[in-house]
Each structure stands twice: as structure tokens, then as C-alpha cells.
Amino acid sequence: MQEEMIDVIDENGIKTGEILPRREVHKKGLWHRIIIVAIINENNEILIQQRSHKKDKNPDMWDISVAGHIISGQDSLQATIREINEEIGLDLSEETEIKKFRYIFSFRKEEFVNENHIDRQYSDFFILRKKGLNQNVLKLQEDEVQKTKFVSLSELNEMRVKKILVERDECYNELSNYLK
């Protein structure tokens, strides 16, 4: 599989014009954009995924519904639709589905993972309400996702306390406000 090419941005979120392979962006600790999506069913439960044990960052941990890099030439919404399709096998490219995405906010974060992986990311957070979604229709990308399940907000918060959920406090706090 060809490595994703990423638009490098500056500390203010503006594209620099430089496009580099994902691995190089992380090795150099360059700013780039990602998307984060919380998918919520009609029971106000949040779809979460358990990350693959093969992942270099947060292996085996539970995470928000979908998260991923915005590849060069895509906007946040295009990346959101692509990542949902890749990671959990849902095709949401129809016009009616696209209109259901709700952009919540963007934030930036820096994290030193290891000497070859420094994250400097602007994250664009979306919420998608999806009726009738069940785990039987999901096709998980094995290199990315081991399992999925739906959890209530209180279960999500318990997982945060137990530190078995990838740290995305900005998103979880906003999600809590959204669901209350």
C-alpha cells in the first residue's frame, strides 16, 4: 500500500505548500491536519473502536468512532467520508448522508510519541447521527480496527477514568455537552 501524502501546515493551520509522506511528517514533527468523528446512534450511544495491536500509536486502546489523516488534496469532510469507509466500511458519500455531518470545532495538539513519531496536529472534530446503524453492517479494516461497540456517555466517561480510551479530552468534553 502506498504511503499517504500529507499537506504540511504551519502553526496557524495554513498550508505551507509542502507535501510529504506521512512517516516523514511524523519523524520531523511537522504540523498537519486530521479528522475525528463521533458516530452516535438513535439511543445516544457512541460507536467506539478498539485500535489494532499493529498500530504504532495507542495499540489495543479504545478510541472514538473514526480518526485519520487528511491526505493531500482533500478537505476535512472528504477525509471524514474516506476514513469512515476505510476503517469501518460505511459508505456515506451520498449527498443526503454528507448533509448529516455536523462540524463541531478544530483544535491543535502536540504530542511526543517516540523519536520517530512526533504529532503536531490540527484536529477537525465532527459528529454524525446515524439511525439504524448496527455492528453487523460494519466491515473493519484489520490493520486499523480490532473491534467496535456502542457505549453510553457514562460508559465512555468510565473508560476515560480507567485510561483505556485514547486521550481526546477536547472531543469527549464537547461530546458530553452535545449529548446532555
DOLO-113470 format. One record per atom (N, C-alpha, C, O): atom name; x, y, z negated. Coordinates in Angstrom, 2 decimals, always signed. Example, Ala and Ser with C-alpha at 12.3 -4.5 7.8 and 13.67 -1.06 7.14 Angstrom:
atome,xx,yy,zz
N,+13.19,-5.69,-7.80
CA,+12.30,-4.50,-7.80
C,+13.20,-3.30,-7.80
O,+14.24,-3.32,-8.46
N,+12.85,-2.25,-7.08
CA,+13.67,-1.06,-7.14
C,+12.90,+0.03,-7.87
O,+13.41,+1.14,-8.04
//
This chain:
atome,xx,yy,zz
N,+0.85,-1.19,+0.00
CA,+0.00,+0.00,+0.00
C,+0.89,+1.24,+0.00
O,+1.87,+1.33,-0.74
N,+0.52,+2.18,+0.83
CA,+1.30,+3.42,+0.94
C,+1.09,+4.29,-0.29
O,-0.03,+4.41,-0.80
N,+2.17,+4.90,-0.75
CA,+2.08,+5.75,-1.93
C,+1.29,+7.03,-1.63
O,+1.41,+7.61,-0.55
N,+0.49,+7.45,-2.59
CA,-0.31,+8.67,-2.42
C,+0.60,+9.89,-2.31
O,+1.58,+10.02,-3.04
N,+0.24,+10.76,-1.39
CA,+0.94,+12.04,-1.24
C,+0.12,+13.11,-1.96
O,-1.10,+13.20,-1.78
N,+0.80,+13.90,-2.78
CA,+0.14,+14.84,-3.70
C,+0.55,+16.27,-3.39
O,+1.72,+16.54,-3.12
N,-0.42,+17.18,-3.43
CA,-0.12,+18.62,-3.32
C,+0.45,+19.10,-4.65
O,-0.17,+18.94,-5.69
N,+1.63,+19.69,-4.59
CA,+2.24,+20.29,-5.78
C,+1.58,+21.65,-5.99
O,+1.36,+22.39,-5.03
N,+1.28,+21.97,-7.25
CA,+0.71,+23.28,-7.57
C,+1.62,+23.97,-8.59
O,+2.49,+23.34,-9.19
N,+1.40,+25.26,-8.77
CA,+2.18,+25.98,-9.79
C,+1.44,+25.94,-11.13
O,+0.37,+25.34,-11.22
N,+2.01,+26.56,-12.14
CA,+1.41,+26.51,-13.48
C,+0.06,+27.21,-13.57
O,-0.65,+27.08,-14.57
N,-0.31,+27.95,-12.52
CA,-1.62,+28.60,-12.46
C,-2.63,+27.83,-11.62
O,-3.77,+28.28,-11.44
N,-2.22,+26.67,-11.11
CA,-3.13,+25.83,-10.34
C,-3.18,+26.15,-8.85
O,-4.06,+25.65,-8.15
N,-2.26,+26.95,-8.36
CA,-2.23,+27.35,-6.95
C,-1.28,+26.43,-6.18
O,-0.16,+26.18,-6.62
N,-1.73,+25.93,-5.02
CA,-0.87,+25.06,-4.20
C,+0.40,+25.81,-3.79
O,+0.35,+26.97,-3.40
N,+1.53,+25.10,-3.89
CA,+2.82,+25.69,-3.51
C,+3.14,+25.45,-2.04
O,+4.03,+26.10,-1.49
N,+2.44,+24.53,-1.39
CA,+2.73,+24.14,-0.02
C,+3.59,+22.89,+0.05
O,+3.76,+22.31,+1.12
N,+4.14,+22.48,-1.09
CA,+4.96,+21.27,-1.15
C,+4.05,+20.05,-1.34
O,+3.12,+20.07,-2.15
N,+4.33,+19.00,-0.57
CA,+3.59,+17.75,-0.66
C,+4.61,+16.64,-0.89
O,+5.53,+16.45,-0.10
N,+4.42,+15.91,-2.00
CA,+5.40,+14.88,-2.37
C,+4.69,+13.58,-2.76
O,+3.52,+13.60,-3.11
N,+5.42,+12.45,-2.69
CA,+4.84,+11.19,-3.16
C,+4.54,+11.28,-4.66
O,+5.25,+11.95,-5.41
N,+3.49,+10.62,-5.06
CA,+3.03,+10.64,-6.46
C,+4.16,+10.33,-7.45
O,+4.31,+11.02,-8.45
N,+4.93,+9.30,-7.16
CA,+6.03,+8.90,-8.06
C,+7.02,+10.04,-8.26
O,+7.49,+10.28,-9.37
N,+7.33,+10.75,-7.18
CA,+8.29,+11.86,-7.26
C,+7.70,+13.04,-8.05
O,+8.41,+13.70,-8.81
N,+6.42,+13.30,-7.87
CA,+5.74,+14.36,-8.61
C,+5.86,+14.10,-10.12
O,+6.14,+15.01,-10.90
N,+5.64,+12.84,-10.52
CA,+5.73,+12.49,-11.94
C,+7.18,+12.51,-12.43
O,+7.45,+12.98,-13.53
N,+8.10,+12.01,-11.62
CA,+9.51,+11.97,-12.04
C,+10.04,+13.38,-12.28
O,+10.79,+13.62,-13.24
N,+9.66,+14.31,-11.40
CA,+10.12,+15.69,-11.53
C,+9.26,+16.51,-12.50
O,+9.62,+17.64,-12.84
N,+8.14,+15.97,-12.93
CA,+7.26,+16.69,-13.84
C,+6.62,+17.91,-13.20
O,+6.54,+18.97,-13.82
N,+6.17,+17.75,-11.97
CA,+5.57,+18.87,-11.23
C,+4.06,+18.93,-11.50
O,+3.41,+17.91,-11.71
N,+3.53,+20.14,-11.47
CA,+2.09,+20.33,-11.67
C,+1.33,+19.77,-10.47
O,+1.77,+19.92,-9.33
N,+0.19,+19.13,-10.74
CA,-0.69,+18.58,-9.71
C,-2.10,+18.44,-10.29
O,-2.30,+18.60,-11.49
N,-3.06,+18.14,-9.43
CA,-4.46,+18.04,-9.85
C,-4.92,+16.60,-9.91
O,-4.52,+15.75,-9.12
N,-5.80,+16.35,-10.89
CA,-6.51,+15.08,-10.99
C,-8.00,+15.37,-11.19
O,-8.40,+16.49,-11.49
N,-8.79,+14.32,-11.02
CA,-10.22,+14.40,-11.33
C,-10.53,+13.43,-12.46
O,-9.88,+12.39,-12.60
N,-11.52,+13.78,-13.26
CA,-12.01,+12.93,-14.33
C,-13.53,+12.95,-14.22
O,-14.14,+14.01,-14.09
N,-14.14,+11.76,-14.27
CA,-15.59,+11.66,-14.10
C,-16.21,+10.82,-15.22
O,-15.74,+9.72,-15.51
N,-17.24,+11.35,-15.84
CA,-18.05,+10.58,-16.78
C,-19.36,+10.24,-16.06
O,-20.09,+11.13,-15.63
N,-19.63,+8.94,-15.95
CA,-20.87,+8.48,-15.33
C,-21.81,+8.05,-16.46
O,-21.45,+7.24,-17.31
N,-23.02,+8.62,-16.44
CA,-23.98,+8.40,-17.53
C,-25.25,+7.78,-16.95
O,-25.76,+8.24,-15.93
N,-25.75,+6.73,-17.60
CA,-26.98,+6.10,-17.13
C,-28.21,+6.77,-17.74
O,-28.10,+7.74,-18.49
N,-29.38,+6.22,-17.41
CA,-30.64,+6.83,-17.88
C,-30.85,+6.68,-19.38
O,-31.74,+7.32,-19.94
N,-30.05,+5.85,-20.05
CA,-30.13,+5.69,-21.51
C,-29.11,+6.56,-22.25
O,-28.87,+6.38,-23.44
N,-28.53,+7.52,-21.53
CA,-27.48,+8.39,-22.07
C,-26.25,+7.63,-22.53
O,-25.54,+8.06,-23.44
N,-26.01,+6.47,-21.90
CA,-24.80,+5.70,-22.17
C,-23.74,+6.06,-21.13
O,-24.05,+6.33,-19.97
N,-22.49,+6.04,-21.58
CA,-21.37,+6.42,-20.74
C,-20.68,+5.16,-20.24
O,-20.37,+4.26,-21.03
N,-20.44,+5.09,-18.95
CA,-19.67,+4.00,-18.39
C,-18.20,+4.23,-18.72
O,-17.65,+5.29,-18.42
N,-17.58,+3.24,-19.35
CA,-16.13,+3.33,-19.59
C,-15.46,+2.13,-18.95
O,-16.09,+1.10,-18.68
N,-14.17,+2.27,-18.71
CA,-13.40,+1.20,-18.09
C,-12.19,+0.87,-18.95
O,-11.62,+1.73,-19.62
N,-11.82,-0.41,-18.91
CA,-10.56,-0.81,-19.54
C,-9.50,-0.83,-18.46
O,-9.61,-1.53,-17.46
N,-8.46,-0.03,-18.68
CA,-7.38,+0.09,-17.70
C,-6.62,-1.24,-17.58
O,-6.50,-2.00,-18.54
N,-6.13,-1.49,-16.40
CA,-5.36,-2.70,-16.14
C,-4.11,-2.75,-17.02
O,-3.54,-1.72,-17.36
N,-3.71,-3.95,-17.37
CA,-2.46,-4.13,-18.12
C,-1.25,-3.81,-17.25
O,-0.14,-3.70,-17.77
N,-1.44,-3.65,-15.94
CA,-0.35,-3.34,-15.00
C,-0.05,-1.84,-14.92
O,+0.96,-1.44,-14.34
N,-0.91,-1.02,-15.48
CA,-0.74,+0.43,-15.39
C,+0.49,+0.88,-16.18
O,+0.76,+0.35,-17.26
N,+1.23,+1.85,-15.65
CA,+2.42,+2.35,-16.35
C,+2.06,+3.31,-17.48
O,+2.87,+3.55,-18.37
N,+0.86,+3.85,-17.44
CA,+0.40,+4.77,-18.48
C,-0.89,+4.22,-19.08
O,-1.84,+3.92,-18.35
N,-0.93,+4.09,-20.39
CA,-2.12,+3.63,-21.12
C,-2.65,+2.26,-20.67
O,-3.86,+2.11,-20.48
N,-1.76,+1.26,-20.48
CA,-2.27,-0.06,-20.07
C,-3.18,-0.64,-21.14
O,-2.96,-0.44,-22.34
N,-4.20,-1.37,-20.71
CA,-5.15,-2.08,-21.57
C,-6.05,-1.18,-22.42
O,-6.91,-1.69,-23.14
N,-5.89,+0.12,-22.35
CA,-6.74,+1.01,-23.15
C,-8.06,+1.27,-22.42
O,-8.15,+1.16,-21.20
N,-9.07,+1.61,-23.20
CA,-10.35,+2.02,-22.64
C,-10.24,+3.47,-22.21
O,-9.51,+4.25,-22.81
N,-10.99,+3.82,-21.16
CA,-10.89,+5.16,-20.58
C,-12.27,+5.59,-20.10
O,-13.22,+4.81,-20.07
N,-12.35,+6.85,-19.75
CA,-13.57,+7.42,-19.20
C,-13.93,+6.67,-17.91
O,-13.14,+5.85,-17.45
N,-15.08,+6.91,-17.34
CA,-15.58,+6.15,-16.20
C,-14.56,+6.01,-15.08
O,-14.24,+4.90,-14.66
N,-14.04,+7.14,-14.60
CA,-13.09,+7.15,-13.49
C,-12.19,+8.36,-13.63
O,-12.64,+9.44,-14.04
N,-10.92,+8.19,-13.30
CA,-9.97,+9.30,-13.25
C,-8.93,+8.97,-12.19
O,-8.59,+7.80,-11.99
N,-8.43,+9.99,-11.52
CA,-7.42,+9.73,-10.50
C,-6.87,+11.00,-9.89
O,-7.37,+12.10,-10.14
N,-5.85,+10.83,-9.11
CA,-5.16,+11.95,-8.47
C,-5.93,+12.46,-7.25
O,-6.59,+11.69,-6.54
N,-5.82,+13.74,-7.02
CA,-6.34,+14.35,-5.80
C,-5.21,+14.26,-4.79
O,-4.14,+14.84,-4.99
N,-5.44,+13.54,-3.70
CA,-4.38,+13.41,-2.70
C,-4.41,+14.61,-1.76
O,-5.42,+15.30,-1.61
N,-3.28,+14.84,-1.13
CA,-3.12,+16.00,-0.26
C,-4.22,+16.04,+0.80
O,-4.54,+15.04,+1.43
N,-4.78,+17.22,+0.97
CA,-5.83,+17.42,+1.97
C,-7.24,+17.22,+1.45
O,-8.21,+17.50,+2.16
N,-7.38,+16.75,+0.21
CA,-8.71,+16.56,-0.37
C,-9.03,+17.66,-1.37
O,-8.13,+18.26,-1.96
N,-10.33,+17.92,-1.54
CA,-10.74,+18.79,-2.64
C,-11.18,+17.87,-3.79
O,-11.17,+16.65,-3.65
N,-11.54,+18.46,-4.91
CA,-11.88,+17.68,-6.11
C,-13.06,+16.74,-5.89
O,-13.03,+15.59,-6.32
N,-14.09,+17.22,-5.22
CA,-15.27,+16.39,-5.01
C,-14.96,+15.20,-4.08
O,-15.41,+14.08,-4.33
N,-14.20,+15.44,-3.03
CA,-13.79,+14.35,-2.15
C,-12.98,+13.30,-2.91
O,-13.17,+12.10,-2.73
N,-12.08,+13.76,-3.76
CA,-11.26,+12.85,-4.56
C,-12.13,+12.07,-5.54
O,-11.90,+10.88,-5.78
N,-13.13,+12.73,-6.11
CA,-14.04,+12.08,-7.04
C,-14.77,+10.93,-6.36
O,-14.83,+9.82,-6.90
N,-15.32,+11.18,-5.19
CA,-16.05,+10.15,-4.44
C,-15.12,+9.01,-4.06
O,-15.49,+7.84,-4.16
N,-13.90,+9.34,-3.61
CA,-12.92,+8.31,-3.22
C,-12.52,+7.45,-4.41
O,-12.49,+6.22,-4.32
N,-12.20,+8.09,-5.54
CA,-11.76,+7.34,-6.72
C,-12.87,+6.43,-7.28
O,-12.59,+5.31,-7.70
N,-14.11,+6.90,-7.28
CA,-15.22,+6.07,-7.75
C,-15.35,+4.84,-6.85
O,-15.55,+3.73,-7.34
N,-15.23,+5.05,-5.56
CA,-15.32,+3.94,-4.62
C,-14.15,+2.98,-4.81
O,-14.35,+1.76,-4.85
N,-12.93,+3.50,-4.94
CA,-11.75,+2.65,-5.10
C,-11.76,+1.87,-6.41
O,-11.55,+0.66,-6.42
N,-12.00,+2.56,-7.52
CA,-11.84,+1.94,-8.84
C,-12.99,+1.01,-9.24
O,-12.76,-0.06,-9.79
N,-14.23,+1.44,-8.94
CA,-15.37,+0.63,-9.40
C,-16.32,+0.22,-8.27
O,-17.36,-0.38,-8.53
N,-15.97,+0.53,-7.03
CA,-16.71,+0.00,-5.89
C,-18.06,+0.62,-5.60
O,-18.88,+0.00,-4.93
N,-18.31,+1.83,-6.09
CA,-19.58,+2.52,-5.79
C,-19.38,+3.49,-4.64
O,-18.47,+4.33,-4.68
N,-20.22,+3.40,-3.62
CA,-20.16,+4.34,-2.51
C,-21.16,+5.45,-2.77
O,-22.38,+5.24,-2.69
N,-20.65,+6.62,-3.08
CA,-21.52,+7.77,-3.39
C,-21.34,+8.89,-2.36
O,-21.51,+10.06,-2.68
N,-20.99,+8.52,-1.14
CA,-20.68,+9.52,-0.13
C,-21.91,+10.13,+0.54
O,-21.78,+11.11,+1.27
N,-23.09,+9.57,+0.31
CA,-24.30,+10.15,+0.91
C,-24.58,+11.54,+0.33
O,-24.28,+11.81,-0.83
N,-25.14,+12.39,+1.13
CA,-25.43,+13.78,+0.75
C,-26.25,+13.87,-0.55
O,-25.97,+14.70,-1.41
N,-27.26,+13.00,-0.68
CA,-28.10,+13.05,-1.89
C,-27.30,+12.67,-3.13
O,-27.55,+13.22,-4.21
N,-26.36,+11.75,-3.00
CA,-25.52,+11.35,-4.13
C,-24.54,+12.46,-4.51
O,-24.32,+12.72,-5.69
N,-23.96,+13.10,-3.51
CA,-22.96,+14.15,-3.75
C,-23.58,+15.29,-4.56
O,-22.91,+15.88,-5.41
N,-24.84,+15.60,-4.29
CA,-25.52,+16.71,-5.00
C,-25.73,+16.42,-6.48
O,-26.02,+17.34,-7.24
N,-25.60,+15.16,-6.90
CA,-25.82,+14.79,-8.30
C,-24.61,+15.06,-9.18
O,-24.72,+15.04,-10.41
N,-23.44,+15.30,-8.58
CA,-22.24,+15.58,-9.37
C,-22.35,+16.96,-9.99
O,-22.75,+17.93,-9.33
N,-21.99,+17.04,-11.25
CA,-22.00,+18.34,-11.94
C,-20.58,+18.67,-12.39
O,-20.00,+17.98,-13.23
N,-20.03,+19.74,-11.80
CA,-18.71,+20.20,-12.21
C,-18.85,+20.84,-13.59
O,-19.72,+21.69,-13.79
N,-18.01,+20.42,-14.55
CA,-18.11,+20.92,-15.91
C,-17.05,+21.99,-16.18
O,-17.39,+23.12,-16.53
N,-15.78,+21.65,-16.03
CA,-14.71,+22.63,-16.23
C,-13.38,+22.04,-15.80
O,-13.29,+20.85,-15.49
N,-12.34,+22.86,-15.78
CA,-10.97,+22.43,-15.50
C,-10.10,+22.81,-16.68
O,-10.36,+23.80,-17.37
N,-9.06,+22.03,-16.90
CA,-8.10,+22.35,-17.95
C,-6.74,+21.81,-17.53
O,-6.63,+20.94,-16.66
N,-5.71,+22.33,-18.18
CA,-4.38,+21.83,-17.86
C,-3.75,+21.20,-19.09
O,-4.05,+21.56,-20.23
N,-2.87,+20.23,-18.82
CA,-2.28,+19.47,-19.91
C,-0.91,+18.96,-19.48
O,-0.71,+18.58,-18.33
N,+0.02,+18.97,-20.42
CA,+1.35,+18.43,-20.19
C,+1.59,+17.26,-21.14
O,+1.22,+17.33,-22.31
N,+2.20,+16.19,-20.62
CA,+2.47,+15.02,-21.45
C,+3.72,+14.32,-20.95
O,+3.85,+14.03,-19.76
N,+4.64,+14.05,-21.86
CA,+5.83,+13.27,-21.54
C,+5.50,+11.81,-21.80
O,+5.32,+11.40,-22.94
N,+5.41,+11.01,-20.73
CA,+5.09,+9.59,-20.85
C,+6.39,+8.80,-21.06
O,+6.51,+8.04,-22.02
N,+7.35,+9.00,-20.17
CA,+8.69,+8.44,-20.29
C,+9.61,+9.23,-19.35
O,+9.16,+10.17,-18.69
N,+10.88,+8.84,-19.28
CA,+11.83,+9.63,-18.48
C,+11.50,+9.65,-16.99
O,+11.98,+10.52,-16.27
N,+10.70,+8.70,-16.52
CA,+10.30,+8.67,-15.12
C,+8.86,+9.13,-14.88
O,+8.37,+9.08,-13.75
N,+8.20,+9.56,-15.94
CA,+6.78,+9.93,-15.80
C,+6.46,+11.10,-16.74
O,+6.22,+10.91,-17.93
N,+6.46,+12.28,-16.17
CA,+6.06,+13.48,-16.89
C,+4.79,+13.99,-16.22
O,+4.79,+14.31,-15.03
N,+3.71,+14.07,-16.99
CA,+2.44,+14.56,-16.44
C,+2.29,+16.04,-16.72
O,+2.33,+16.48,-17.87
N,+2.13,+16.79,-15.67
CA,+1.72,+18.20,-15.76
C,+0.53,+18.30,-14.82
O,+0.67,+18.43,-13.60
N,-0.66,+18.24,-15.43
CA,-1.86,+18.09,-14.63
C,-2.91,+19.15,-14.92
O,-3.12,+19.55,-16.06
N,-3.57,+19.58,-13.84
CA,-4.83,+20.30,-13.93
C,-5.90,+19.26,-13.71
O,-5.87,+18.55,-12.70
N,-6.83,+19.16,-14.62
CA,-7.89,+18.17,-14.52
C,-9.21,+18.87,-14.23
O,-9.58,+19.83,-14.91
N,-9.92,+18.38,-13.22
CA,-11.26,+18.86,-12.89
C,-12.25,+17.80,-13.38
O,-12.25,+16.67,-12.91
N,-13.09,+18.19,-14.35
CA,-13.99,+17.25,-15.01
C,-15.40,+17.37,-14.45
O,-15.97,+18.46,-14.35
N,-15.96,+16.20,-14.07
CA,-17.31,+16.11,-13.52
C,-18.14,+15.14,-14.36
O,-17.61,+14.22,-14.97
N,-19.45,+15.37,-14.36
CA,-20.40,+14.41,-14.93
C,-21.36,+14.01,-13.82
O,-21.81,+14.84,-13.03
N,-21.66,+12.71,-13.78
CA,-22.62,+12.18,-12.82
C,-23.65,+11.37,-13.58
O,-23.31,+10.42,-14.29
N,-24.92,+11.74,-13.43
CA,-26.01,+10.94,-13.99
C,-26.46,+10.00,-12.89
O,-26.79,+10.42,-11.78
N,-26.47,+8.70,-13.21
CA,-26.79,+7.68,-12.20
C,-27.80,+6.70,-12.79
O,-27.46,+5.90,-13.67
N,-29.03,+6.76,-12.29
CA,-30.07,+5.85,-12.74
C,-29.90,+4.49,-12.08
O,-29.41,+4.38,-10.95
N,-30.31,+3.45,-12.82
CA,-30.32,+2.11,-12.27
C,-28.95,+1.47,-12.08
O,-28.84,+0.43,-11.45
N,-27.95,+2.08,-12.63
CA,-26.60,+1.53,-12.47
C,-26.37,+0.43,-13.49
O,-26.58,+0.62,-14.69
N,-25.95,-0.72,-13.00
CA,-25.55,-1.78,-13.94
C,-24.23,-2.36,-13.48
O,-23.81,-2.19,-12.34
N,-23.59,-3.05,-14.39
CA,-22.24,-3.54,-14.13
C,-22.17,-4.60,-13.04
O,-21.10,-4.83,-12.47
N,-23.29,-5.25,-12.74
CA,-23.29,-6.29,-11.71
C,-22.99,-5.75,-10.32
O,-22.50,-6.49,-9.46
N,-23.27,-4.47,-10.07
CA,-23.03,-3.91,-8.74
C,-21.62,-3.34,-8.59
O,-21.22,-2.95,-7.49
N,-20.86,-3.30,-9.67
CA,-19.52,-2.73,-9.62
C,-18.52,-3.75,-9.10
O,-18.57,-4.93,-9.44
N,-17.61,-3.28,-8.25
CA,-16.52,-4.11,-7.73
C,-15.22,-3.47,-8.21
O,-14.76,-2.47,-7.66
N,-14.63,-4.06,-9.24
CA,-13.48,-3.46,-9.89
C,-12.19,-3.68,-9.09
O,-11.93,-4.78,-8.60
N,-11.40,-2.63,-8.99
CA,-10.09,-2.72,-8.37
C,-9.12,-3.29,-9.41
O,-8.76,-2.60,-10.37
N,-8.70,-4.52,-9.22
CA,-7.96,-5.25,-10.25
C,-6.67,-4.56,-10.69
O,-6.28,-4.67,-11.85
N,-5.99,-3.86,-9.79
CA,-4.76,-3.16,-10.16
C,-5.03,-1.96,-11.06
O,-4.11,-1.45,-11.71
N,-6.27,-1.52,-11.11
CA,-6.63,-0.33,-11.87
C,-7.48,-0.65,-13.11
O,-7.24,-0.10,-14.18
N,-8.47,-1.54,-12.94
CA,-9.51,-1.72,-13.95
C,-9.69,-3.21,-14.28
O,-9.82,-4.04,-13.38
N,-9.70,-3.52,-15.58
CA,-9.95,-4.90,-16.03
C,-11.43,-5.17,-16.27
O,-11.97,-6.19,-15.84
N,-12.08,-4.23,-16.96
CA,-13.48,-4.40,-17.37
C,-14.16,-3.04,-17.40
O,-13.51,-1.99,-17.41
N,-15.49,-3.09,-17.40
CA,-16.28,-1.88,-17.65
C,-17.38,-2.24,-18.64
O,-17.74,-3.40,-18.80
N,-17.90,-1.21,-19.30
CA,-19.08,-1.39,-20.15
C,-19.70,-0.02,-20.39
O,-19.06,+1.01,-20.22
N,-20.97,-0.05,-20.80
CA,-21.65,+1.17,-21.18
C,-21.60,+1.31,-22.70
O,-21.79,+0.33,-23.42
N,-21.34,+2.52,-23.18
CA,-21.32,+2.78,-24.62
C,-22.14,+4.03,-24.93
O,-22.28,+4.93,-24.09
N,-22.67,+4.06,-26.14
CA,-23.36,+5.27,-26.61
C,-22.32,+6.31,-26.99
O,-21.13,+6.00,-27.08
N,-22.76,+7.52,-27.20
CA,-21.86,+8.59,-27.63
C,-21.22,+8.24,-28.97
O,-20.03,+8.50,-29.18
N,-21.99,+7.67,-29.89
CA,-21.42,+7.31,-31.19
C,-20.37,+6.20,-31.05
O,-19.36,+6.22,-31.74
N,-20.61,+5.24,-30.15
CA,-19.61,+4.19,-29.91
C,-18.34,+4.79,-29.30
O,-17.23,+4.40,-29.65
N,-18.52,+5.72,-28.38
CA,-17.37,+6.39,-27.77
C,-16.55,+7.11,-28.84
O,-15.32,+7.03,-28.85
N,-17.23,+7.81,-29.74
CA,-16.52,+8.53,-30.80
C,-15.83,+7.58,-31.76
O,-14.75,+7.90,-32.26
N,-16.43,+6.42,-32.04
CA,-15.77,+5.41,-32.87
C,-14.48,+4.92,-32.20
O,-13.46,+4.72,-32.87
N,-14.52,+4.73,-30.89
CA,-13.34,+4.29,-30.14
C,-12.25,+5.35,-30.18
O,-11.06,+5.02,-30.22
N,-12.65,+6.61,-30.17
CA,-11.67,+7.70,-30.28
C,-10.96,+7.64,-31.62
O,-9.74,+7.76,-31.69
N,-11.74,+7.44,-32.68
CA,-11.16,+7.37,-34.03
C,-10.20,+6.18,-34.14
O,-9.13,+6.30,-34.75
N,-10.57,+5.04,-33.55
CA,-9.73,+3.85,-33.60
C,-8.51,+3.94,-32.67
O,-7.63,+3.08,-32.70
N,-8.48,+4.99,-31.85
CA,-7.38,+5.23,-30.90
C,-7.23,+4.09,-29.88
O,-6.12,+3.72,-29.51
N,-8.39,+3.56,-29.44
CA,-8.37,+2.55,-28.38
C,-8.91,+3.13,-27.06
O,-9.13,+2.41,-26.09
N,-9.09,+4.43,-27.06
CA,-9.59,+5.17,-25.91
C,-8.51,+6.14,-25.47
O,-7.90,+6.82,-26.30
N,-8.26,+6.22,-24.17
CA,-7.27,+7.17,-23.65
C,-7.63,+8.56,-24.16
O,-8.80,+8.95,-24.13
N,-6.65,+9.29,-24.62
CA,-6.87,+10.62,-25.21
C,-7.27,+11.61,-24.10
O,-6.45,+11.99,-23.27
N,-8.51,+12.00,-24.11
CA,-9.05,+13.02,-23.21
C,-10.01,+13.88,-24.02
O,-11.16,+14.09,-23.63
N,-9.53,+14.38,-25.15
CA,-10.40,+15.09,-26.10
C,-11.18,+16.22,-25.47
O,-12.34,+16.44,-25.81
N,-10.56,+16.95,-24.54
CA,-11.26,+18.06,-23.89
C,-12.55,+17.56,-23.23
O,-13.60,+18.19,-23.34
N,-12.44,+16.42,-22.55
CA,-13.60,+15.85,-21.85
C,-14.61,+15.27,-22.82
O,-15.82,+15.49,-22.68
N,-14.13,+14.51,-23.81
CA,-15.04,+13.88,-24.75
C,-15.80,+14.91,-25.58
O,-16.98,+14.73,-25.86
N,-15.14,+16.00,-25.96
CA,-15.82,+17.06,-26.71
C,-16.91,+17.70,-25.86
O,-18.02,+17.95,-26.35
N,-16.61,+17.97,-24.62
CA,-17.59,+18.59,-23.72
C,-18.73,+17.60,-23.42
O,-19.89,+18.00,-23.33
N,-18.39,+16.34,-23.28
CA,-19.39,+15.30,-23.06
C,-20.34,+15.21,-24.25
O,-21.55,+15.05,-24.08
N,-19.79,+15.30,-25.44
CA,-20.61,+15.30,-26.68
C,-21.60,+16.46,-26.67
O,-22.78,+16.27,-26.97
N,-21.12,+17.64,-26.32
CA,-22.01,+18.81,-26.25
C,-23.08,+18.62,-25.18
O,-24.24,+18.97,-25.39
N,-22.70,+18.06,-24.06
CA,-23.62,+17.85,-22.93
C,-24.73,+16.87,-23.31
O,-25.89,+17.08,-22.94
N,-24.40,+15.82,-24.05
CA,-25.37,+14.78,-24.36
C,-26.23,+15.10,-25.58
O,-27.22,+14.41,-25.82
N,-25.88,+16.12,-26.35
CA,-26.66,+16.45,-27.55
C,-27.83,+17.33,-27.23
O,-28.59,+17.70,-28.13
//
